[in-house]
Amino acid sequence: MKYSDLDKRKKAFIFELDNVLYPEKDYLYQVYYLFAGLIEYTELVDAGAATDLMVNTYNTEGLDMVFNRLKDKMNVDEKYRDNFNHLLTTARLPLKLLLYENMLNLLQEIVIDRKKLFIVTNGDPLQQLNKIKHTDWHGLEHYLTVYFAYEIAAKPEPDIIHVLLKDHDLLRRDILMIENSETDRLCADVCGIDYMNVEEFL
């Protein structure tokens, strides 16, 4: 799917951030690397082994289990959980986050066609903002308007979309949401806006 295949009547496009515009693991893996360096310095834990454990746990059990497995298998003290969570929110990454190539092309074509670009993202607003700051936007940041759903009500609640429509004098038929989750699909259905799964572009 390319921009030229989309409904020309659409005036604005809404994107989630994680796993729509970039792979979320690219952020998390860098945080794990940084945290492993911290506990290697303070607790003499093998940083390479700790990083591998965190990555493997994320891939097999999910984000919420990562620190628990460090405690269980490498005896990392509970006192470091706050450091871990703080780093997840505020880390200064060594490498820029890169957009999926097809999504970068799509965003650029939308801007060239003078349509509006929005990111409407769930999650901790501070963490999501940190991801945005560390992303290589190729100049597109000047054309993005970002809404943090948690500041009003997390998706699939429709409140944030209603605010966006009002703020920018848009109608529901003007919008296309690019999504990657049941949460976004439910939100779009409730709002009465069209949506497409990101896999159609990737």
C-alpha positions in Angstrom: 0.0 0.0 0.0 1.3 3.5 -0.9 0.1 7.0 -0.4 -1.2 7.2 -4.0 -3.5 4.3 -3.2 -5.3 6.1 -0.4 -8.6 8.0 -0.6 -7.6 11.5 -1.9 -10.5 13.1 0.1 -8.7 12.4 3.4 -7.4 15.6 4.9 -5.5 14.2 7.9 -3.8 11.1 9.1 -3.5 9.8 12.7 -0.7 7.5 13.7 0.2 5.6 16.9 3.9 5.8 17.7 5.1 2.4 18.9 5.3 -0.3 16.3 3.6 2.0 13.8 6.2 4.6 13.0 9.2 2.8 14.5 9.9 -0.5 16.2 9.4 -0.1 20.0 12.1 -2.6 20.7 14.7 -0.2 19.3 13.9 2.1 22.2 13.7 -0.6 24.9 16.8 -2.5 23.9 18.9 0.7 24.3 17.3 1.3 27.7 18.2 -2.3 28.7 21.8 -1.7 27.6 22.1 1.4 29.6 20.5 -0.2 32.7 22.9 -3.2 32.4 25.8 -0.8 32.4 24.5 0.8 35.6 24.2 -2.4 37.5 27.5 -3.6 36.2 29.1 -0.5 37.7 27.3 -0.6 41.0 26.8 -4.4 41.6 29.4 -6.0 39.4 26.7 -7.8 37.3 27.8 -9.0 33.9 26.3 -6.3 31.6 26.3 -8.5 28.5 24.4 -11.3 30.3 22.0 -8.8 31.9 21.2 -7.2 28.5 20.6 -10.6 26.9 18.3 -11.6 29.8 16.3 -8.4 29.5 15.9 -8.7 25.7 15.0 -12.4 25.9 12.5 -11.8 28.7 10.9 -8.9 26.7 10.5 -11.1 23.7 9.1 -14.2 25.5 7.3 -12.8 28.5 6.7 -9.1 27.9 7.9 -5.7 29.2 6.3 -6.1 32.7 8.4 -9.2 33.5 11.9 -7.8 32.6 12.9 -6.5 36.0 11.4 -9.5 37.8 13.6 -11.8 35.8 16.7 -9.8 36.6 15.8 -10.2 40.3 15.1 -13.9 40.0 18.1 -14.9 37.8 20.8 -12.4 38.6 19.9 -11.3 42.1 19.5 -7.7 41.2 18.2 -5.8 44.3 14.6 -4.6 44.3 16.0 -1.1 45.2 17.0 -0.8 41.5 13.4 -1.1 40.2 12.8 2.7 40.5 16.1 3.3 38.6 14.9 0.9 35.9 11.5 2.6 35.6 13.0 6.0 35.6 15.4 5.1 32.8 12.5 3.6 30.8 10.9 7.1 30.9 13.9 9.5 30.6 16.8 7.6 29.1 19.2 9.6 26.9 19.7 7.1 24.1 23.1 6.5 22.5 21.5 6.0 19.0 18.6 7.8 17.3 15.4 5.9 16.7 14.8 5.2 13.0 11.4 5.3 11.4 10.3 2.3 9.3 11.4 3.2 5.8 7.9 2.8 4.3 6.4 4.9 7.0 9.0 7.6 6.5 8.1 7.7 2.8 4.4 7.8 3.6 4.8 10.7 6.0 6.8 12.6 3.5 4.2 12.1 0.8 1.5 13.3 3.1 3.4 16.4 3.9 4.1 17.1 0.3 0.4 16.8 -0.4 -0.3 19.4 2.3 -2.3 17.1 4.5 -2.2 17.1 8.3 -0.1 14.7 10.4 -1.0 13.6 13.9 0.5 11.2 16.4 -2.1 10.1 19.0 -0.3 7.8 21.4 -1.2 5.9 24.5 1.4 5.3 27.3 3.2 7.5 29.8 3.3 10.9 28.2 6.9 11.5 29.5 8.1 8.3 28.0 6.3 8.8 24.7 7.8 12.3 24.5 11.2 10.9 25.2 10.8 8.5 22.3 9.7 11.3 20.0 12.7 13.4 21.0 15.1 10.6 20.2 13.5 9.8 16.8 15.2 10.9 13.5 12.3 12.6 11.8 14.1 13.9 8.8 12.6 17.3 9.3 9.0 16.0 9.6 8.8 17.1 13.3 7.8 20.5 12.1 4.6 19.1 10.5 3.6 16.8 13.4 1.0 17.5 16.0 1.1 15.1 19.0 -1.7 14.2 21.4 -1.0 12.1 24.5 -4.2 10.2 25.1 -3.4 9.5 28.8 -3.7 13.2 29.5 -7.5 12.9 28.8 -8.4 9.2 28.6 -6.5 6.4 27.2 -7.6 4.8 23.9 -9.9 3.0 23.1 -11.8 5.8 24.8 -12.6 8.3 22.0 -12.2 11.5 23.9 -8.7 12.4 22.5 -10.0 12.0 18.9 -13.0 14.3 19.6 -10.6 16.9 21.0 -8.4 16.6 17.9 -11.3 17.0 15.5 -12.5 20.1 17.4 -9.0 21.6 17.6 -8.4 21.3 13.9 -11.9 21.8 12.5 -12.0 18.4 11.0 -14.9 16.0 10.3 -14.8 12.3 11.0 -14.8 11.5 7.3 -11.6 13.6 6.8 -9.5 11.3 9.0 -7.6 8.0 8.4 -6.0 6.3 11.3 -3.0 4.0 10.8 -3.1 1.4 13.6 -1.5 -1.7 15.0 -3.7 -2.9 17.8 -7.2 -3.8 18.8 -7.2 -0.8 21.1 -6.8 1.6 18.1 -9.4 -0.3 16.0 -11.9 0.0 18.8 -11.1 3.7 19.2 -11.6 4.3 15.5 -14.9 2.3 15.4 -16.3 4.3 18.4 -15.3 7.6 16.7 -16.6 6.6 13.3 -13.3 7.2 11.5 -11.6 5.0 8.9 -8.6 3.0 9.8 -6.0 0.7 8.2 -3.5 -1.6 9.8 0.2 -0.6 9.5 1.1 -4.0 8.0 -0.6 -2.9 4.8 2.2 -0.4 4.5 5.1 -2.4 5.8 
